[in-house]
Amino acid sequence: MNYKKPFIILISLIVLIISGCNTKPGSNKTEEIKNNQLTQAEKNQGWELLFDGETLSKWRGLGRDTVQPDHWKVENGTIRKVNNIEVLENTNGIEIDGGDLMTIETFDNFELTFEWKIKKDGNSGIKYNVSEEISTTYGGNHSALGFEYQILDDDSEKYKGKKAVCIKKSEDAVIEIKKQIRVNGLAMKIFETRLSIDEKCLVVAFVAEGRVDFRNVVRELSNKYKKTFRFQQIGSRDEARQLGGYGICGRELCCRKFPGSLKSITTEMARCQMVSHRGTERISGGCGRLMCCLGFEFDQYEELLKKLPKKGDKIKTEGGDGIVIDLNPIMQEVKVKMKDHSIVSVKKEDLR
Protein backbone atom coordinates (compact mmCIF):
# COMPACT_ATOMS: atom_id res chain seq x y z
CA MET A 1 0.00 0.00 0.00
CA ASN A 2 1.39 3.41 -0.94
CA TYR A 3 1.72 5.89 1.90
CA LYS A 4 1.24 9.55 1.11
CA LYS A 5 3.24 11.62 3.54
CA PRO A 6 1.52 14.94 4.27
CA PHE A 7 3.35 18.24 4.27
CA ILE A 8 1.91 21.08 6.31
CA ILE A 9 3.07 24.54 5.37
CA LEU A 10 3.17 26.87 8.34
CA ILE A 11 4.00 30.54 8.17
CA SER A 12 4.85 33.27 10.61
CA LEU A 13 5.18 36.07 8.14
CA ILE A 14 4.43 39.65 7.21
CA VAL A 15 3.04 39.16 3.72
CA LEU A 16 2.28 36.24 1.40
CA ILE A 17 1.34 36.82 -2.24
CA ILE A 18 0.97 34.30 -5.05
CA SER A 19 1.45 35.85 -8.48
CA GLY A 20 2.42 34.98 -12.05
CA CYS A 21 2.81 36.19 -15.60
CA ASN A 22 1.94 34.75 -18.99
CA THR A 23 3.63 35.13 -22.37
CA LYS A 24 1.31 34.84 -25.35
CA PRO A 25 2.42 32.37 -28.07
CA GLY A 26 4.10 34.10 -30.99
CA SER A 27 4.66 37.27 -29.04
CA ASN A 28 7.65 38.69 -27.21
CA LYS A 29 5.39 40.70 -24.93
CA THR A 30 4.73 39.49 -21.43
CA GLU A 31 1.19 39.85 -20.18
CA GLU A 32 1.22 41.05 -16.59
CA ILE A 33 -1.09 39.17 -14.30
CA LYS A 34 -2.43 40.74 -11.12
CA ASN A 35 -1.30 39.49 -7.74
CA ASN A 36 -3.13 36.46 -6.32
CA GLN A 37 -4.15 35.13 -9.72
CA LEU A 38 -2.98 32.16 -11.74
CA THR A 39 -2.30 32.20 -15.45
CA GLN A 40 -4.02 29.64 -17.63
CA ALA A 41 -0.65 27.93 -18.14
CA GLU A 42 -0.16 27.66 -14.38
CA LYS A 43 -3.64 26.20 -13.99
CA ASN A 44 -2.88 23.65 -16.69
CA GLN A 45 0.32 22.68 -14.86
CA GLY A 46 -1.65 21.95 -11.68
CA TRP A 47 -0.74 25.01 -9.60
CA GLU A 48 -3.14 25.85 -6.81
CA LEU A 49 -3.64 29.32 -5.34
CA LEU A 50 -3.31 29.30 -1.55
CA PHE A 51 -4.36 32.92 -1.07
CA ASP A 52 -6.86 34.82 -3.22
CA GLY A 53 -5.95 38.24 -1.83
CA GLU A 54 -9.28 38.64 -0.05
CA THR A 55 -9.90 35.86 2.46
CA LEU A 56 -8.07 33.29 4.60
CA SER A 57 -10.47 30.52 3.56
CA LYS A 58 -7.63 28.06 2.90
CA TRP A 59 -5.85 28.73 6.19
CA ARG A 60 -6.32 28.08 9.89
CA GLY A 61 -4.33 28.44 13.09
CA LEU A 62 -2.23 25.49 14.23
CA GLY A 63 -4.24 23.56 16.79
CA ARG A 64 -7.33 25.57 15.83
CA ASP A 65 -10.23 25.27 13.40
CA THR A 66 -10.09 28.93 12.39
CA VAL A 67 -7.65 31.83 12.04
CA GLN A 68 -7.02 34.13 15.01
CA PRO A 69 -8.43 37.43 13.64
CA ASP A 70 -6.54 39.54 16.17
CA HIS A 71 -3.16 38.21 14.95
CA TRP A 72 -3.71 37.73 11.19
CA LYS A 73 -5.19 40.29 8.81
CA VAL A 74 -5.85 40.54 5.07
CA GLU A 75 -4.75 43.99 3.90
CA ASN A 76 -4.33 45.25 0.32
CA GLY A 77 -4.18 41.77 -1.14
CA THR A 78 -1.66 40.49 1.42
CA ILE A 79 -1.61 38.44 4.60
CA ARG A 80 -0.20 40.46 7.48
CA LYS A 81 0.96 39.13 10.85
CA VAL A 82 -0.11 41.70 13.40
CA ASN A 83 2.65 42.72 15.81
CA ASN A 84 1.98 41.36 19.30
CA ILE A 85 2.27 44.88 20.74
CA GLU A 86 -0.50 46.04 18.38
CA VAL A 87 -2.72 43.17 19.56
CA LEU A 88 -2.23 44.18 23.21
CA GLU A 89 -3.04 47.79 22.40
CA ASN A 90 -6.28 46.74 20.70
CA THR A 91 -7.34 44.62 23.69
CA ASN A 92 -6.54 47.04 26.51
CA GLY A 93 -3.44 45.14 27.60
CA ILE A 94 -5.17 41.75 27.81
CA GLU A 95 -3.01 39.15 26.08
CA ILE A 96 -4.63 37.13 23.29
CA ASP A 97 -2.86 33.89 22.43
CA GLY A 98 -1.44 33.96 18.90
CA GLY A 99 0.30 31.12 17.07
CA ASP A 100 1.31 29.96 13.60
CA LEU A 101 -0.85 30.03 10.51
CA MET A 102 -1.10 26.85 8.43
CA THR A 103 -2.82 25.58 5.31
CA ILE A 104 -5.99 23.56 5.82
CA GLU A 105 -4.98 21.17 3.05
CA THR A 106 -1.87 18.98 3.24
CA PHE A 107 0.42 18.54 0.26
CA ASP A 108 2.61 15.78 -1.16
CA ASN A 109 5.45 16.50 -3.60
CA PHE A 110 4.77 20.23 -3.75
CA GLU A 111 6.54 23.39 -4.85
CA LEU A 112 5.74 26.66 -3.10
CA THR A 113 6.28 30.14 -4.54
CA PHE A 114 5.51 33.43 -2.82
CA GLU A 115 6.35 37.12 -2.62
CA TRP A 116 7.36 38.57 0.70
CA LYS A 117 7.51 41.95 2.40
CA ILE A 118 9.25 42.44 5.69
CA LYS A 119 9.68 45.36 8.05
CA LYS A 120 13.00 46.86 9.05
CA ASP A 121 14.89 44.46 11.34
CA GLY A 122 12.18 41.91 10.60
CA ASN A 123 12.63 38.19 11.35
CA SER A 124 10.05 35.73 10.08
CA GLY A 125 9.80 32.48 8.14
CA ILE A 126 8.06 29.38 6.80
CA LYS A 127 8.10 26.10 8.72
CA TYR A 128 7.85 22.88 6.74
CA ASN A 129 7.55 19.11 7.11
CA VAL A 130 5.66 19.66 10.36
CA SER A 131 3.43 17.29 12.29
CA GLU A 132 0.56 19.14 13.95
CA GLU A 133 0.10 16.27 16.42
CA ILE A 134 3.73 16.35 17.55
CA SER A 135 3.72 20.16 17.69
CA THR A 136 0.68 20.36 19.95
CA THR A 137 1.86 17.45 22.12
CA TYR A 138 5.50 18.38 22.72
CA GLY A 139 5.60 22.08 21.87
CA GLY A 140 3.31 25.01 22.47
CA ASN A 141 -0.39 24.63 21.81
CA HIS A 142 -0.28 26.79 18.70
CA SER A 143 3.39 26.95 17.68
CA ALA A 144 4.86 24.56 15.12
CA LEU A 145 7.83 22.26 15.74
CA GLY A 146 9.87 21.85 12.61
CA PHE A 147 12.49 23.19 10.27
CA GLU A 148 12.19 26.79 9.16
CA TYR A 149 13.19 28.92 6.23
CA GLN A 150 13.97 32.13 8.07
CA ILE A 151 13.46 35.39 6.21
CA LEU A 152 15.39 38.38 7.56
CA ASP A 153 16.05 42.00 6.79
CA ASP A 154 19.51 41.41 5.29
CA ASP A 155 20.35 45.13 5.29
CA SER A 156 19.82 45.42 9.03
CA GLU A 157 22.84 45.94 11.27
CA LYS A 158 21.00 43.81 13.80
CA TYR A 159 21.71 40.55 11.90
CA LYS A 160 25.20 41.15 10.51
CA GLY A 161 27.54 38.37 11.62
CA LYS A 162 24.71 36.55 13.41
CA LYS A 163 24.73 33.52 11.09
CA ALA A 164 28.29 32.50 12.02
CA VAL A 165 27.57 33.05 15.70
CA CYS A 166 24.44 30.89 15.58
CA ILE A 167 26.26 28.08 13.75
CA LYS A 168 29.05 28.10 16.37
CA LYS A 169 26.63 28.06 19.32
CA SER A 170 24.49 25.29 17.82
CA GLU A 171 27.61 23.16 17.26
CA ASP A 172 28.80 23.79 20.83
CA ALA A 173 25.42 22.64 22.20
CA VAL A 174 25.75 19.23 20.54
CA ILE A 175 28.09 17.95 23.29
CA GLU A 176 25.53 18.64 26.00
CA ILE A 177 22.68 17.29 23.88
CA LYS A 178 24.50 13.98 23.35
CA LYS A 179 25.28 13.83 27.06
CA GLN A 180 21.61 14.18 28.00
CA ILE A 181 20.66 11.53 25.45
CA ARG A 182 23.12 9.07 27.02
CA VAL A 183 21.96 9.91 30.57
CA ASN A 184 18.35 9.22 29.61
CA GLY A 185 19.27 6.04 27.71
CA LEU A 186 17.64 7.09 24.44
CA ALA A 187 18.39 5.32 21.15
CA MET A 188 18.72 8.31 18.85
CA LYS A 189 21.43 9.86 16.67
CA ILE A 190 21.85 13.62 16.32
CA PHE A 191 21.97 14.62 12.67
CA GLU A 192 21.90 18.41 12.68
CA THR A 193 21.31 21.38 14.99
CA ARG A 194 20.12 24.85 14.01
CA LEU A 195 19.91 27.89 16.26
CA SER A 196 17.41 30.56 15.22
CA ILE A 197 18.84 33.96 14.36
CA ASP A 198 17.32 35.50 17.50
CA GLU A 199 19.03 32.73 19.54
CA LYS A 200 15.77 31.84 21.26
CA CYS A 201 15.14 28.42 19.72
CA LEU A 202 17.43 25.52 18.85
CA VAL A 203 16.03 22.84 16.49
CA VAL A 204 17.62 19.40 16.81
CA ALA A 205 17.18 16.94 13.92
CA PHE A 206 17.68 13.30 14.91
CA VAL A 207 17.36 9.81 13.51
CA ALA A 208 15.78 6.91 15.43
CA GLU A 209 14.15 3.60 14.57
CA GLY A 210 10.88 4.34 16.36
CA ARG A 211 9.22 7.07 18.37
CA VAL A 212 11.35 8.51 21.15
CA ASP A 213 10.16 10.19 24.35
CA PHE A 214 12.67 13.05 24.56
CA ARG A 215 10.65 15.29 26.89
CA ASN A 216 13.05 14.95 29.80
CA VAL A 217 16.01 15.82 27.53
CA VAL A 218 14.21 18.94 26.32
CA ARG A 219 13.43 19.94 29.90
CA GLU A 220 17.05 19.61 31.04
CA LEU A 221 18.44 21.47 28.02
CA SER A 222 15.89 24.28 28.29
CA ASN A 223 16.76 24.81 31.95
CA LYS A 224 20.50 24.87 31.20
CA TYR A 225 20.52 27.14 28.14
CA LYS A 226 17.35 29.17 28.83
CA LYS A 227 16.21 28.55 25.25
CA THR A 228 13.44 26.64 23.53
CA PHE A 229 14.61 23.24 22.25
CA ARG A 230 12.64 21.56 19.49
CA PHE A 231 13.47 17.99 18.52
CA GLN A 232 12.52 16.92 14.98
CA GLN A 233 12.73 13.25 14.04
CA ILE A 234 13.75 12.50 10.46
CA GLY A 235 13.95 9.17 8.65
CA SER A 236 17.03 7.43 7.30
CA ARG A 237 15.99 8.48 3.80
CA ASP A 238 15.90 12.14 4.87
CA GLU A 239 19.36 11.66 6.35
CA ALA A 240 20.69 10.18 3.10
CA ARG A 241 19.18 13.08 1.15
CA GLN A 242 21.01 15.60 3.33
CA LEU A 243 24.35 13.76 3.26
CA GLY A 244 24.23 12.84 -0.44
CA GLY A 245 26.16 10.05 -2.14
CA TYR A 246 25.96 7.58 -5.02
CA GLY A 247 23.90 4.45 -5.51
CA ILE A 248 24.95 1.05 -6.83
CA CYS A 249 24.07 2.33 -10.33
CA GLY A 250 26.91 4.87 -10.08
CA ARG A 251 24.55 7.82 -10.21
CA GLU A 252 23.78 10.42 -7.55
CA LEU A 253 21.21 9.24 -4.99
CA CYS A 254 17.68 9.77 -6.32
CA CYS A 255 16.55 11.32 -3.03
CA ARG A 256 19.28 13.93 -3.46
CA LYS A 257 18.89 14.49 -7.20
CA PHE A 258 15.13 14.90 -7.32
CA PRO A 259 13.40 17.53 -5.12
CA GLY A 260 10.03 17.12 -3.46
CA SER A 261 8.71 14.66 -0.92
CA LEU A 262 10.05 11.12 -0.72
CA LYS A 263 7.57 8.65 -2.15
CA SER A 264 6.87 5.59 -0.04
CA ILE A 265 8.50 2.49 -1.57
CA THR A 266 6.92 -0.89 -0.84
CA THR A 267 7.84 -4.54 -1.31
CA GLU A 268 4.86 -4.75 -3.68
CA MET A 269 6.77 -2.50 -6.09
CA ALA A 270 9.76 -4.86 -6.02
CA ARG A 271 7.54 -7.91 -6.48
CA CYS A 272 5.68 -6.29 -9.38
CA GLN A 273 9.00 -5.60 -11.17
CA MET A 274 10.28 -9.15 -10.57
CA VAL A 275 13.24 -8.14 -8.39
CA SER A 276 12.07 -9.12 -4.91
CA HIS A 277 13.86 -12.48 -5.22
CA ARG A 278 17.23 -10.70 -5.30
CA GLY A 279 17.12 -10.14 -1.56
CA THR A 280 16.75 -7.01 0.54
CA GLU A 281 20.42 -5.99 0.37
CA ARG A 282 20.50 -5.85 -3.43
CA ILE A 283 17.37 -3.71 -3.74
CA SER A 284 18.16 -1.35 -0.86
CA GLY A 285 19.73 2.08 -1.23
CA GLY A 286 22.37 3.89 0.79
CA CYS A 287 19.80 4.63 3.49
CA GLY A 288 19.10 0.93 4.06
CA ARG A 289 15.55 1.27 2.75
CA LEU A 290 14.16 0.03 -0.55
CA MET A 291 15.62 2.01 -3.47
CA CYS A 292 13.67 5.06 -4.64
CA CYS A 293 14.01 3.97 -8.29
CA LEU A 294 11.63 1.07 -7.62
CA GLY A 295 8.85 3.65 -7.69
CA PHE A 296 9.77 5.18 -11.04
CA GLU A 297 8.28 2.48 -13.29
CA PHE A 298 5.92 0.79 -10.87
CA ASP A 299 2.76 2.21 -12.47
CA GLN A 300 3.85 1.01 -15.93
CA TYR A 301 4.69 -2.49 -14.67
CA GLU A 302 1.41 -2.66 -12.80
CA GLU A 303 -0.49 -1.74 -15.97
CA LEU A 304 1.43 -4.28 -18.09
CA LEU A 305 0.78 -7.07 -15.59
CA LYS A 306 -2.97 -6.49 -15.80
CA LYS A 307 -2.84 -7.83 -19.36
CA LEU A 308 -1.12 -11.10 -18.36
CA PRO A 309 -2.31 -14.15 -16.40
CA LYS A 310 -0.94 -14.65 -12.90
CA LYS A 311 1.63 -17.19 -11.76
CA GLY A 312 -0.03 -20.53 -11.12
CA ASP A 313 -2.88 -19.89 -13.56
CA LYS A 314 -3.85 -22.75 -15.85
CA ILE A 315 -3.91 -21.59 -19.46
CA LYS A 316 -4.39 -22.96 -22.96
CA THR A 317 -1.76 -22.56 -25.70
CA GLU A 318 -1.38 -23.81 -29.24
CA GLY A 319 0.76 -26.64 -27.86
CA GLY A 320 -1.79 -27.61 -25.24
CA ASP A 321 -2.62 -26.83 -21.61
CA GLY A 322 -0.06 -25.66 -19.06
CA ILE A 323 0.62 -23.70 -15.89
CA VAL A 324 2.17 -20.21 -15.79
CA ILE A 325 5.46 -20.31 -13.87
CA ASP A 326 6.97 -16.91 -14.77
CA LEU A 327 6.02 -13.52 -16.28
CA ASN A 328 7.82 -11.03 -18.48
CA PRO A 329 5.70 -7.85 -18.45
CA ILE A 330 8.09 -5.89 -20.70
CA MET A 331 8.04 -8.52 -23.48
CA GLN A 332 4.37 -9.28 -22.72
CA GLU A 333 4.98 -13.01 -22.56
CA VAL A 334 4.76 -15.82 -20.00
CA LYS A 335 6.68 -19.01 -19.32
CA VAL A 336 4.43 -22.05 -19.26
CA LYS A 337 5.13 -25.51 -17.88
CA MET A 338 3.39 -27.99 -20.19
CA LYS A 339 1.94 -31.36 -19.22
CA ASP A 340 5.03 -33.12 -20.58
CA HIS A 341 7.12 -30.95 -18.17
CA SER A 342 8.65 -28.92 -21.00
CA ILE A 343 8.84 -25.15 -20.53
CA VAL A 344 7.87 -22.76 -23.34
CA SER A 345 7.57 -18.99 -23.69
CA VAL A 346 4.22 -17.78 -25.01
CA LYS A 347 3.32 -14.29 -26.21
CA LYS A 348 0.21 -12.68 -24.74
CA GLU A 349 -1.53 -12.65 -28.11
CA ASP A 350 -0.98 -16.43 -28.49
CA LEU A 351 -2.80 -17.27 -25.26
CA ARG A 352 -6.22 -18.83 -25.59
C-alpha positions in Angstrom: 0.0 0.0 0.0 1.4 3.4 -0.9 1.7 5.9 1.9 1.2 9.6 1.1 3.2 11.6 3.5 1.5 14.9 4.3 3.3 18.2 4.3 1.9 21.1 6.3 3.1 24.5 5.4 3.2 26.9 8.3 4.0 30.5 8.2 4.8 33.3 10.6 5.2 36.1 8.1 4.4 39.6 7.2 3.0 39.2 3.7 2.3 36.2 1.4 1.3 36.8 -2.2 1.0 34.3 -5.0 1.4 35.8 -8.5 2.4 35.0 -12.1 2.8 36.2 -15.6 1.9 34.8 -19.0 3.6 35.1 -22.4 1.3 34.8 -25.4 2.4 32.4 -28.1 4.1 34.1 -31.0 4.7 37.3 -29.0 7.7 38.7 -27.2 5.4 40.7 -24.9 4.7 39.5 -21.4 1.2 39.9 -20.2 1.2 41.1 -16.6 -1.1 39.2 -14.3 -2.4 40.7 -11.1 -1.3 39.5 -7.7 -3.1 36.5 -6.3 -4.2 35.1 -9.7 -3.0 32.2 -11.7 -2.3 32.2 -15.4 -4.0 29.6 -17.6 -0.7 27.9 -18.1 -0.2 27.7 -14.4 -3.6 26.2 -14.0 -2.9 23.6 -16.7 0.3 22.7 -14.9 -1.7 22.0 -11.7 -0.7 25.0 -9.6 -3.1 25.8 -6.8 -3.6 29.3 -5.3 -3.3 29.3 -1.5 -4.4 32.9 -1.1 -6.9 34.8 -3.2 -5.9 38.2 -1.8 -9.3 38.6 0.0 -9.9 35.9 2.5 -8.1 33.3 4.6 -10.5 30.5 3.6 -7.6 28.1 2.9 -5.8 28.7 6.2 -6.3 28.1 9.9 -4.3 28.4 13.1 -2.2 25.5 14.2 -4.2 23.6 16.8 -7.3 25.6 15.8 -10.2 25.3 13.4 -10.1 28.9 12.4 -7.6 31.8 12.0 -7.0 34.1 15.0 -8.4 37.4 13.6 -6.5 39.5 16.2 -3.2 38.2 15.0 -3.7 37.7 11.2 -5.2 40.3 8.8 -5.9 40.5 5.1 -4.8 44.0 3.9 -4.3 45.3 0.3 -4.2 41.8 -1.1 -1.7 40.5 1.4 -1.6 38.4 4.6 -0.2 40.5 7.5 1.0 39.1 10.9 -0.1 41.7 13.4 2.6 42.7 15.8 2.0 41.4 19.3 2.3 44.9 20.7 -0.5 46.0 18.4 -2.7 43.2 19.6 -2.2 44.2 23.2 -3.0 47.8 22.4 -6.3 46.7 20.7 -7.3 44.6 23.7 -6.5 47.0 26.5 -3.4 45.1 27.6 -5.2 41.7 27.8 -3.0 39.1 26.1 -4.6 37.1 23.3 -2.9 33.9 22.4 -1.4 34.0 18.9 0.3 31.1 17.1 1.3 30.0 13.6 -0.9 30.0 10.5 -1.1 26.9 8.4 -2.8 25.6 5.3 -6.0 23.6 5.8 -5.0 21.2 3.0 -1.9 19.0 3.2 0.4 18.5 0.3 2.6 15.8 -1.2 5.4 16.5 -3.6 4.8 20.2 -3.8 6.5 23.4 -4.9 5.7 26.7 -3.1 6.3 30.1 -4.5 5.5 33.4 -2.8 6.4 37.1 -2.6 7.4 38.6 0.7 7.5 42.0 2.4 9.2 42.4 5.7 9.7 45.4 8.0 13.0 46.9 9.1 14.9 44.5 11.3 12.2 41.9 10.6 12.6 38.2 11.3 10.1 35.7 10.1 9.8 32.5 8.1 8.1 29.4 6.8 8.1 26.1 8.7 7.9 22.9 6.7 7.5 19.1 7.1 5.7 19.7 10.4 3.4 17.3 12.3 0.6 19.1 14.0 0.1 16.3 16.4 3.7 16.3 17.5 3.7 20.2 17.7 0.7 20.4 20.0 1.9 17.5 22.1 5.5 18.4 22.7 5.6 22.1 21.9 3.3 25.0 22.5 -0.4 24.6 21.8 -0.3 26.8 18.7 3.4 26.9 17.7 4.9 24.6 15.1 7.8 22.3 15.7 9.9 21.9 12.6 12.5 23.2 10.3 12.2 26.8 9.2 13.2 28.9 6.2 14.0 32.1 8.1 13.5 35.4 6.2 15.4 38.4 7.6 16.0 42.0 6.8 19.5 41.4 5.3 20.4 45.1 5.3 19.8 45.4 9.0 22.8 45.9 11.3 21.0 43.8 13.8 21.7 40.6 11.9 25.2 41.2 10.5 27.5 38.4 11.6 24.7 36.5 13.4 24.7 33.5 11.1 28.3 32.5 12.0 27.6 33.1 15.7 24.4 30.9 15.6 26.3 28.1 13.8 29.0 28.1 16.4 26.6 28.1 19.3 24.5 25.3 17.8 27.6 23.2 17.3 28.8 23.8 20.8 25.4 22.6 22.2 25.7 19.2 20.5 28.1 18.0 23.3 25.5 18.6 26.0 22.7 17.3 23.9 24.5 14.0 23.4 25.3 13.8 27.1 21.6 14.2 28.0 20.7 11.5 25.5 23.1 9.1 27.0 22.0 9.9 30.6 18.4 9.2 29.6 19.3 6.0 27.7 17.6 7.1 24.4 18.4 5.3 21.1 18.7 8.3 18.9 21.4 9.9 16.7 21.9 13.6 16.3 22.0 14.6 12.7 21.9 18.4 12.7 21.3 21.4 15.0 20.1 24.8 14.0 19.9 27.9 16.3 17.4 30.6 15.2 18.8 34.0 14.4 17.3 35.5 17.5 19.0 32.7 19.5 15.8 31.8 21.3 15.1 28.4 19.7 17.4 25.5 18.8 16.0 22.8 16.5 17.6 19.4 16.8 17.2 16.9 13.9 17.7 13.3 14.9 17.4 9.8 13.5 15.8 6.9 15.4 14.2 3.6 14.6 10.9 4.3 16.4 9.2 7.1 18.4 11.4 8.5 21.2 10.2 10.2 24.3 12.7 13.1 24.6 10.6 15.3 26.9 13.1 15.0 29.8 16.0 15.8 27.5 14.2 18.9 26.3 13.4 19.9 29.9 17.1 19.6 31.0 18.4 21.5 28.0 15.9 24.3 28.3 16.8 24.8 31.9 20.5 24.9 31.2 20.5 27.1 28.1 17.4 29.2 28.8 16.2 28.6 25.3 13.4 26.6 23.5 14.6 23.2 22.3 12.6 21.6 19.5 13.5 18.0 18.5 12.5 16.9 15.0 12.7 13.3 14.0 13.8 12.5 10.5 14.0 9.2 8.7 17.0 7.4 7.3 16.0 8.5 3.8 15.9 12.1 4.9 19.4 11.7 6.4 20.7 10.2 3.1 19.2 13.1 1.1 21.0 15.6 3.3 24.3 13.8 3.3 24.2 12.8 -0.4 26.2 10.0 -2.1 26.0 7.6 -5.0 23.9 4.5 -5.5 24.9 1.1 -6.8 24.1 2.3 -10.3 26.9 4.9 -10.1 24.6 7.8 -10.2 23.8 10.4 -7.6 21.2 9.2 -5.0 17.7 9.8 -6.3 16.5 11.3 -3.0 19.3 13.9 -3.5 18.9 14.5 -7.2 15.1 14.9 -7.3 13.4 17.5 -5.1 10.0 17.1 -3.5 8.7 14.7 -0.9 10.0 11.1 -0.7 7.6 8.6 -2.2 6.9 5.6 0.0 8.5 2.5 -1.6 6.9 -0.9 -0.8 7.8 -4.5 -1.3 4.9 -4.7 -3.7 6.8 -2.5 -6.1 9.8 -4.9 -6.0 7.5 -7.9 -6.5 5.7 -6.3 -9.4 9.0 -5.6 -11.2 10.3 -9.1 -10.6 13.2 -8.1 -8.4 12.1 -9.1 -4.9 13.9 -12.5 -5.2 17.2 -10.7 -5.3 17.1 -10.1 -1.6 16.8 -7.0 0.5 20.4 -6.0 0.4 20.5 -5.9 -3.4 17.4 -3.7 -3.7 18.2 -1.3 -0.9 19.7 2.1 -1.2 22.4 3.9 0.8 19.8 4.6 3.5 19.1 0.9 4.1 15.5 1.3 2.8 14.2 0.0 -0.5 15.6 2.0 -3.5 13.7 5.1 -4.6 14.0 4.0 -8.3 11.6 1.1 -7.6 8.9 3.6 -7.7 9.8 5.2 -11.0 8.3 2.5 -13.3 5.9 0.8 -10.9 2.8 2.2 -12.5 3.9 1.0 -15.9 4.7 -2.5 -14.7 1.4 -2.7 -12.8 -0.5 -1.7 -16.0 1.4 -4.3 -18.1 0.8 -7.1 -15.6 -3.0 -6.5 -15.8 -2.8 -7.8 -19.4 -1.1 -11.1 -18.4 -2.3 -14.2 -16.4 -0.9 -14.6 -12.9 1.6 -17.2 -11.8 0.0 -20.5 -11.1 -2.9 -19.9 -13.6 -3.9 -22.8 -15.9 -3.9 -21.6 -19.5 -4.4 -23.0 -23.0 -1.8 -22.6 -25.7 -1.4 -23.8 -29.2 0.8 -26.6 -27.9 -1.8 -27.6 -25.2 -2.6 -26.8 -21.6 -0.1 -25.7 -19.1 0.6 -23.7 -15.9 2.2 -20.2 -15.8 5.5 -20.3 -13.9 7.0 -16.9 -14.8 6.0 -13.5 -16.3 7.8 -11.0 -18.5 5.7 -7.9 -18.5 8.1 -5.9 -20.7 8.0 -8.5 -23.5 4.4 -9.3 -22.7 5.0 -13.0 -22.6 4.8 -15.8 -20.0 6.7 -19.0 -19.3 4.4 -22.0 -19.3 5.1 -25.5 -17.9 3.4 -28.0 -20.2 1.9 -31.4 -19.2 5.0 -33.1 -20.6 7.1 -31.0 -18.2 8.6 -28.9 -21.0 8.8 -25.1 -20.5 7.9 -22.8 -23.3 7.6 -19.0 -23.7 4.2 -17.8 -25.0 3.3 -14.3 -26.2 0.2 -12.7 -24.7 -1.5 -12.6 -28.1 -1.0 -16.4 -28.5 -2.8 -17.3 -25.3 -6.2 -18.8 -25.6 
